[in-house]
Amino acid sequence: MKTFKKGQVVKFHTPNVDEDPNQLYLVLEFREDGERSRVLIEAMNWKFFIAPTTVVYAKDLVVVKLLTKQLARYLEVLMMEGKIDQQSLNKIGINSLTDLKKC
């Protein structure tokens, strides 16, 4: 069974015919329920101001490890520059950047 963490970058391992196979999503929440575990995801690189969120089965997703690590590094740099702090990350549910880097 797959487990996901808030803040990971994911994509569908076999997208539908009418979907972009390169579309990436950000994990907002993981809902553990055995074989029926679900993930709340938000589309990345969306052309509109508000990106849609969707709940999908965890078994349909795969983690994009490189981009997840790059996102963690980007957040780390923002923390070093003083643009965000750990409290800001906690508000969006990312408790530890080291956990995010491990994927």
NUKE-525381 format. One record per residue: residue in three letters; x, y, z of N, C-alpha, C, O, CB in turn. Coordinates in steps of 0.001 Angstrom, whole numbers, padded with zeros to 6 digits, always signed. Glycine has a CB too. Layout:
BEGIN
ALAXYZXYZXYZXYZXYZ
...
END
This chain:
BEGIN
MET+000829-001172+000000+000000+000000+000000+000886+001252+000000+001876+001320+000729-000950-000011+001210
LYS+000530+002217-000804+001294+003447-000902+000865+004426+000180-000307+004492+000549+001128+004074-002285
THR+001836+005186+000682+001528+006280+001593+002101+007558+001006+003159+007550+000378+002097+006011+003022
PHE+001405+008628+001213+001823+009923+000693+001919+010915+001840+001276+010752+002877+000842+010431-000392
LYS+002733+011945+001638+002905+012995+002628+002463+014317+002022+002589+014544+000819+004376+013070+003116
LYS+001954+015166+002867+001540+016489+002438+002747+017230+001859+003809+017267+002481+000913+017281+003616
GLY+002590+017816+000680+003671+018563+000049+004394+017805-001048+005197+018397-001769+004650+018972+001076
GLN+004137+016513-001198+004795+015753-002258+004206+016117-003618+003035+016482-003726+004661+014238-002004
VAL+005030+016012-004644+004593+016224-006018+004303+014852-006616+005136+013947-006548+005674+017007-006859
VAL+003115+014704-007202+002688+013417-007747+002108+013602-009144+001829+014718-009583+001653+012750-006820
LYS+001935+012468-009828+001223+012451-011105+000546+011096-011236+000863+010162-010499+002192+012724-012315
PHE-000386+010991-012173-001063+009721-012412-000120+008784-013163+000541+009201-014114-002384+009933-013210
HIS-000056+007518-012739+000837+006585-013431+000259+006167-014778+001025+005860-015692+001093+005346-012564
THR-001047+006144-014933-001684+005886-016226-002849+006864-016387-003978+006543-016013-002175+004392-016336
PRO-002584+008069-016946-003651+009061-017090-004678+008628-018135-004398+007799-019001-003060+010422-017470
ASN-005869+009207-018033-006898+008949-019037-006470+009499-020388-005553+010316-020466-008238+009566-018611
VAL-007117+009063-021431-006757+009456-022794-006846+010965-022986-006002+011547-023667-007658+008753-023801
ASP-007848+011606-022402-008057+013037-022607-007260+013922-021642-007407+015143-021679-009517+013349-022472
GLU-006422+013336-020783-005653+014099-019807-004201+014258-020249-003665+013434-020990-005714+013421-018440
ASP-003583+015331-019779-002170+015589-020038-001334+014628-019185-001435+014664-017958-001804+017083-019729
PRO-000517+013777-019797+000270+012816-019004+001366+013471-018166+001903+012843-017255+000896+011793-019922
ASN+001703+014728-018466+002744+015431-017719+002196+016352-016636+002960+017055-015974+003588+016227-018664
GLN+000878+016355-016451+000274+017212-015429+000718+016763-014042+000652+015580-013708-001269+017189-015535
LEU+001170+017719-013244+001648+017432-011893+000648+017941-010867-000095+018891-011118+003033+018066-011656
TYR+000643+017295-009710-000277+017639-008640+000481+017718-007324+001497+017045-007145-001424+016613-008550
LEU-000007+018532-006413+000567+018673-005085-000351+017975-004087-001563+018193-004092+000768+020176-004711
VAL+000228+017138-003233-000563+016429-002230-000934+017397-001113-000063+018015-000501+000214+015203-001665
LEU-002235+017523-000853-002725+018370+000225-003088+017564+001467-002965+018050+002592-003927+019161-000244
GLU-003539+016322+001251-003964+015492+002373-003974+014029+001952-004338+013698+000824-005360+015923+002881
PHE-003570+013159+002871-003614+011716+002630-004615+011107+003596-004538+011334+004803-002200+011061+002798
ARG-005553+010336+003069-006600+009713+003884-006416+008197+003856-006740+007534+002871-008024+010108+003371
GLU-005894+007673+004946-005588+006240+005066-006871+005432+005218-007697+005723+006083-004650+005980+006267
ASP-007036+004405+004364-008208+003525+004450-007907+002196+003754-008709+001718+002952-009460+004203+003813
GLY-006758+001606+004058-006399+000315+003466-006287+000400+001953-005574+001252+001422-007423-000742+003847
GLU-006992-000483+001263-006954-000506-000208-007680+000684-000831-007463+001003-002000-007567-001800-000723
ARG-008532+001330-000063-009292+002464-000582-008718+003797-000122-009447+004788-000066-010741+002357-000155
SER-007438+003845+000206-006808+005093+000635-006943+006139-000459-006843+005837-001648-005320+004869+000988
ARG-007174+007376-000032-007386+008461-000985-006414+009602-000714-005868+009737+000381-008837+008968-000916
VAL-006216+010415-001745-005318+011557-001649-006048+012790-002187-006639+012746-003265-003986+011298-002436
LEU-006003+013890-001430-006523+015158-001901-005382+015858-002609-004348+016137-002001-007105+016026-000732
ILE-005563+016148-003900-004491+016746-004696-004958+018065-005306-006153+018299-005486-004028+015774-005806
GLU-003982+018919-005620-004240+020189-006289-003374+020259-007530-002183+019952-007480-003962+021397-005346
ALA-003965+020659-008638-003227+020758-009897-002165+021848-009802-002416+022925-009262-004188+021045-011070
MET-000979+021562-010329+000107+022547-010380+000166+023114-011796-000335+022502-012739+001488+021905-009968
ASN+000781+024286-011936+000909+024961-013238-000453+025169-013880-000616+024983-015086+001812+024151-014182
TRP-001420+025552-013076-002772+025768-013565-002866+027175-014120-002286+028099-013548-003821+025539-012446
LYS-003582+027363-015219-003630+028663-015884-004607+029643-015247-004611+030820-015607-003991+028476-017319
PHE-005427+029193-014321-006379+030062-013657-005905+030390-012250-004997+029742-011730-007762+029414-013619
PHE-006517+031395-011635-006096+031849-010308-006308+030779-009242-005445+030571-008389-006851+033110-009926
ILE-007447+030107-009287-007752+029071-008300-007587+027701-008952-008279+027375-009916-009196+029244-007730
ALA-006678+026918-008425-006436+025575-008962-007462+024601-008388-007811+024695-007212-004990+025098-008637
PRO-007944+023673-009203-008925+022710-008695-008278+021667-007784-007122+021287-007971-009630+022014-009858
THR-009044+021220-006805-008602+020117-005958-009479+018902-006250-010656+019038-006586-008664+020504-004443
THR-008901+017734-006120-009595+016496-006438-009181+015422-005443-008042+015400-004976-009296+016046-007891
VAL-010106+014542-005125-009795+013380-004293-009713+012170-005210-010664+011865-005929-010869+013168-003161
VAL-008568+011474-005184-008351+010307-006046-007805+009154-005203-007322+009355-004088-007372+010649-007217
TYR-007890+007962-005749-007320+006801-005059-005797+006885-005073-005194+007259-006079-007794+005479-005718
ALA-005188+006536-003950-003734+006578-003816-003060+005610-004787-001950+005872-005249-003323+006250-002378
LYS-003720+004500-005100-003111+003503-005980-002937+004015-007411-002190+003416-008185-003953+002241-005989
ASP-003611+005112-007780-003513+005667-009130-002383+006670-009289-002128+007138-010399-004805+006320-009501
LEU-001699+007008-008197-000679+008057-008220+000717+007501-008010+000907+006436-007423-000976+009096-007164
VAL+001683+008250-008503+003095+007937-008285+003798+009243-007902+003502+010301-008457+003752+007279-009572
VAL+004732+009158-006947+005473+010337-006482+006561+010688-007491+007285+009814-007966+006094+010086-005076
VAL+006668+011974-007811+007760+012470-008650+008842+012933-007678+008816+014068-007202+007288+013650-009634
LYS+009788+012049-007391+010760+012268-006315+011649+013487-006552+011896+014259-005626+011626+011042-006151
LEU+012128+013667-007772+013033+014781-008052+012352+016119-007799+012934+016996-007160+013534+014712-009496
LEU+011140+016287-008287+010442+017550-008093+010051+017771-006640+010025+018911-006177+009211+017602-008967
THR+009751+016713-005921+009441+016844-004494+010669+017335-003742+010559+018196-002869+008952+015495-003908
LYS+011837+016796-004072+013075+017229-003421+013414+018669-003793+013917+019423-002961+014236+016300-003804
GLN+013137+019060-005057+013386+020434-005472+012467+021403-004736+012891+022495-004357+013199+020574-006983
LEU+011220+021011-004534+010282+021846-003782+010756+022002-002341+010695+023098-001784+008860+021241-003818
ALA+011224+020925-001741+011732+020991-000369+012934+021924-000287+013046+022709+000655+012113+019587+000137
ARG+013822+021848-001252+015008+022718-001273+014612+024182-001461+015185+025075-000837+015972+022285-002396
TYR+013632+024415-002322+013148+025779-002552+012576+026373-001258+012854+027526-000927+012076+025792-003668
LEU+011783+025589-000535+011224+026056+000729+012329+026295+001755+012251+027225+002558+010207+025045+001270
GLU+013351+025452+001722+014484+025607+002632+015226+026918+002373+015613+027613+003312+015445+024421+002490
VAL+015421+027252+001095+016089+028502+000727+015246+029706+001167+015781+030696+001666+016345+028552-000803
LEU+013930+029612+000979+013052+030693+001425+013147+030891+002933+013074+032020+003420+011604+030403+001026
MET+013310+029797+003671+013469+029902+005125+014795+030575+005473+014845+031400+006386+013392+028507+005780
MET+015869+030232+004757+017170+030826+005024+017169+032320+004723+017836+033098+005405+018246+030128+004204
GLU+016415+032719+003697+016338+034133+003331+015382+034908+004231+015298+036132+004136+015904+034272+001884
GLY+014667+034212+005095+013753+034869+006008+012405+035221+005402+011641+035987+005991+014382+036093+006526
LYS+012106+034671+004233+010834+034981+003573+009676+034168+004137+008524+034596+004079+010948+034735+002081
ILE+009984+032996+004683+008984+032185+005377+009639+031614+006628+010864+031607+006750+008420+031040+004453
ASP+008820+031137+007547+009354+030502+008747+008676+029149+008962+007749+028791+008235+009158+031414+009983
GLN+009140+028406+009957+008602+027078+010213+007122+027133+010554+006370+026215+010223+009369+026408+011338
GLN+006705+028195+011206+005296+028343+011550+004440+028437+010283+003334+027899+010243+005086+029589+012433
SER+004940+029111+009258+004212+029202+007988+004067+027833+007353+003010+027503+006814+004923+030155+007023
LEU+005125+027032+007412+005060+025682+006862+004093+024812+007657+003365+024003+007081+006449+025045+006848
ASN+004084+024976+008968+003151+024209+009801+001703+024533+009468+000841+023656+009534+003413+024483+011276
LYS+001426+025780+009114+000066+026187+008771-000453+025462+007535-001647+025180+007426+000012+027685+008548
ILE+000454+025163+006602+000030+024448+005386+000243+022943+005515+000038+022197+004558+000794+024974+004165
GLY+000655+022501+006705+000728+021075+006987+002063+020415+006742+002162+019191+006838-000264+020392+006199
ILE+003095+021181+006429+004429+020601+006242+005183+020788+007554+005644+021886+007868+005201+021272+005026
ASN+005303+019704+008316+005907+019788+009642+007422+019708+009596+008093+020265+010464+005370+018691+010523
SER+007974+019028+008602+009418+018860+008537+009870+018772+007084+009370+017949+006317+009855+017607+009317
LEU+010821+019626+006714+011357+019567+005354+012191+018313+005134+012293+017833+004005+012197+020803+005063
THR+012791+017774+006196+013581+016560+006029+012683+015382+005665+013086+014521+004884+014373+016252+007308
ASP+011471+015331+006219+010532+014284+005834+010123+014410+004380+009956+013410+003683+009305+014324+006720
LEU+009963+015635+003930+009580+015885+002538+010711+015497+001587+010456+014993+000493+009204+017367+002340
LYS+011961+015730+002000+013102+015371+001156+013259+013864+000992+013743+013397-000040+014372+015951+001735
LYS+012852+013102+002003+013010+011652+001962+012065+010998+000972+012349+009906+000479+012790+011068+003332
CYS+010962+011634+000676+009924+011094-000235+009473+009757+000263+008609+009130-000350+010445+010970-001688
END
